[in-house]
Structure formats: C-alpha cells, structure tokens
C-alpha cells in the first residue's frame, strides 16, 4: 500500500503502457473500472452494503442526465493538465478545510 510514495513513477508507467495501442489502453481502463467497481462499497440508508458494481445494477436506473455548458470566454492559449488537492487554496492540505467539507453549493 505504499504506492503513493512513488506515485509519479507508477503514473508514468501506467500511461506508457496504455499508449502502446488502443487495445492496451482499453484493457487497462476496463481493468481499473472493474477493480474499482468490485472493491468500493456502496452504502445507502435502507439498503444492505454492496459493491459499487452491484449497486449500479440494482439501483442504477435513470440516474444520469446530460447537459452542455457554454461559456463566453475564449479558450486559453496554453492548455495544462493539473491535479489539485485541498480546498479553496491550492496546495493546502484538505484537513485544514474540514469545517467546510459539508458546505452545499446551491
């Protein structure tokens, strides 16, 4: 479980393997999805605990909507991929925002 200490190394290797072919990419994506669906547990009041996969089968009817978001800003000149964690202030640990965790956006 100490993978997180070498996260970049593992991420680069994962991306490298998935870029070998479209089939390799799809196989890795499907394997990851299967692992998540079977290992994550779903809890809902009035229902027994079950895997995410079972919950999607049992409770997953008509749960998705599609929407399109349009803005009036031009696209940025430089596209970047960032992975932020924390809360309103980038780089601050999430636990410093524990009081805001249950804030609802309306």
C-alpha distance (Angstrom), angle and dihedral (degrees) to the residues before:
residue distance angle dihedral
X1 . . .
X2 3.80 . .
X3 3.82 92.5 .
X4 3.80 91.6 114.0
X5 3.80 91.4 69.8
X6 3.82 89.9 64.9
X7 3.79 96.3 31.3
X8 3.81 96.5 138.1
X9 3.80 91.9 52.2
X10 3.81 91.7 51.6
X11 3.80 93.4 43.6
X12 3.80 92.4 51.6
X13 3.80 91.2 48.2
X14 3.81 91.1 48.4
X15 3.80 92.6 50.8
X16 3.80 91.2 44.7
X17 3.80 91.7 54.0
X18 3.78 93.5 44.6
X19 3.82 90.7 52.8
X20 3.81 92.7 58.4
X21 3.80 91.5 88.2
X22 3.80 141.7 -24.4
X23 3.82 88.8 -104.2
X24 3.82 91.8 52.6
X25 3.78 90.4 49.8
X26 3.80 93.1 50.2
X27 3.80 92.3 45.2
X28 3.81 91.7 53.0
X29 3.80 92.4 46.1
X30 3.79 92.2 49.2
X31 3.81 92.4 46.8
X32 3.81 91.0 50.5
X33 3.78 92.5 48.2
X34 3.81 91.6 48.3
X35 3.81 91.3 49.7
X36 3.81 91.9 49.6
X37 3.79 93.8 46.0
X38 3.79 93.7 50.8
X39 3.81 99.2 39.9
X40 3.83 101.2 41.7
X41 3.78 115.0 82.0
X42 3.79 124.1 -140.5
X43 3.79 122.3 -146.9
X44 3.78 126.1 -171.0
X45 3.77 127.1 165.1
X46 3.78 110.2 -100.4
X47 3.82 93.1 18.3
X48 3.81 129.8 92.4
X49 3.80 117.7 -110.3
X50 3.80 109.7 -90.8
X51 3.79 141.5 165.0
X52 3.80 117.9 -85.6
X53 3.79 88.1 -113.5
X54 3.81 92.0 56.5
X55 3.80 91.1 44.2
X56 3.81 91.8 54.1
X57 3.80 90.0 52.2
X58 3.79 95.6 43.5
X59 3.82 101.7 35.5
X60 3.79 104.8 17.0
X61 3.80 103.3 97.7
X62 3.80 116.3 127.4
X63 3.78 97.0 -12.8
X64 3.80 100.9 131.1
X65 3.78 130.5 76.5
X66 3.75 129.1 -174.9
X67 3.78 124.0 -135.4
X68 3.77 137.6 168.2
X69 3.78 121.6 -138.8
X70 3.78 117.1 -154.1
X71 3.77 125.4 -172.6
X72 3.76 134.5 -174.1
X73 3.80 97.1 -135.7
X74 3.78 121.0 102.8
X75 3.79 118.5 -114.5
X76 3.82 114.9 -90.1
X77 3.80 115.7 -98.4
X78 3.80 91.2 -132.0
X79 3.80 119.2 44.8
X80 3.79 115.5 -150.0
X81 3.76 135.5 -179.1
X82 3.78 112.6 -143.4
X83 3.75 132.9 174.9
X84 3.77 110.4 -154.3
X85 3.73 126.9 -173.8
X86 3.72 132.8 -177.8
X87 3.71 121.1 47.5
X88 3.78 137.0 -81.0
X89 3.80 93.1 -18.8
X90 3.79 114.7 57.8
X91 3.76 115.5 -122.0
X92 3.79 96.5 17.0
X93 3.79 113.2 122.1
X94 3.79 115.3 -100.8
X95 3.80 93.1 -124.0
X96 3.81 90.2 67.7
X97 3.81 87.5 66.9
X98 3.81 97.2 47.2
X99 3.83 92.5 122.8
X100 3.82 90.5 57.8
X101 3.80 94.2 47.8
X102 3.79 94.2 97.5
X103 3.80 96.4 44.0
X104 3.79 110.7 127.2
X105 3.76 123.8 -142.6
X106 3.77 114.4 -141.2
